[in-house]
Amino acid sequence: MASPITVPGTYFGNTGCKIESGGELTEDNRGMYTGSIVFSVKAGNWADMPGVGSKHPYCDFCVMEKRKITFAAGFWKITGDYVGARGGESWRS
């Protein structure tokens, strides 16, 4: 059975990017972790937005493999999907 890991907080101390309601990683029976985090940034603030290939804010063995940007008035929501394995190379390495 998969083990969830909850990760609340901010994105690498970046004040321009905030993690919304934490996030979650799930480990499968092969040791692969997958999960997602929702971030928010000020509308148009591309520089502070995490991108594909960026490290997970709390589990540096995971990297973002997919990013979805949802536009709203005054702020944008970014959903980052992450993948990785502890003690090994990530698929992006």
C-alpha positions in Angstrom: 0.0 0.0 0.0 1.2 3.5 -0.8 2.5 5.8 1.9 1.4 9.4 1.7 3.8 12.2 2.8 2.3 15.7 3.4 4.5 18.7 2.7 3.2 22.1 3.9 5.2 25.4 3.6 6.7 27.8 1.1 8.6 27.3 -2.1 12.4 27.6 -1.3 11.7 30.8 0.7 10.6 32.6 -2.4 8.2 35.3 -1.3 6.8 35.6 -4.8 5.6 32.0 -4.9 3.4 30.5 -2.2 2.4 26.9 -1.7 -1.3 26.5 -1.4 -2.6 23.9 1.1 0.6 21.9 1.2 1.0 19.0 -1.2 1.3 15.3 -1.2 3.7 12.6 -2.4 2.8 8.9 -2.7 5.3 6.1 -2.7 4.5 2.9 -4.7 5.8 -0.6 -4.1 8.8 0.0 -6.4 10.0 3.1 -4.4 8.7 5.6 -7.0 7.3 8.8 -5.6 4.6 10.8 -7.4 2.5 13.7 -6.3 1.5 17.3 -6.8 1.6 20.7 -5.2 -0.5 23.8 -6.0 1.4 27.1 -5.9 0.1 30.7 -6.4 2.0 33.7 -7.8 1.0 37.2 -8.7 -0.5 37.4 -12.2 2.2 37.7 -14.8 5.0 36.8 -12.4 6.7 34.2 -14.6 10.1 34.7 -12.9 8.9 33.4 -9.5 7.0 30.4 -11.0 8.5 26.9 -10.6 8.9 25.1 -13.9 9.3 21.7 -15.4 12.5 20.1 -14.1 12.5 22.1 -10.9 13.1 20.3 -7.7 10.4 19.5 -5.2 10.5 22.0 -2.4 10.9 19.4 0.4 12.0 16.2 -1.4 15.0 17.1 -3.6 15.0 13.6 -5.2 11.7 14.5 -7.0 11.4 16.9 -9.9 8.5 18.6 -11.7 7.5 16.6 -14.7 4.3 18.5 -15.7 3.0 22.0 -14.9 -0.5 23.4 -15.3 -1.1 27.2 -15.0 -4.7 28.4 -14.2 -5.2 32.1 -14.7 -7.4 34.2 -12.3 -7.8 37.9 -11.6 -4.8 39.1 -9.7 -3.0 35.7 -9.3 -2.2 32.5 -11.1 -2.4 29.0 -9.7 0.3 26.5 -10.7 -0.2 22.8 -10.3 3.1 21.0 -10.4 3.2 17.2 -10.8 6.4 15.6 -9.4 8.2 12.2 -9.8 11.3 10.7 -8.3 12.9 7.9 -6.4 14.9 8.1 -3.1 18.6 7.1 -3.3 18.6 7.1 -7.1 18.7 9.3 -10.1 15.5 11.1 -11.0 14.2 10.5 -14.5 15.3 14.0 -15.5 18.9 13.5 -14.3 
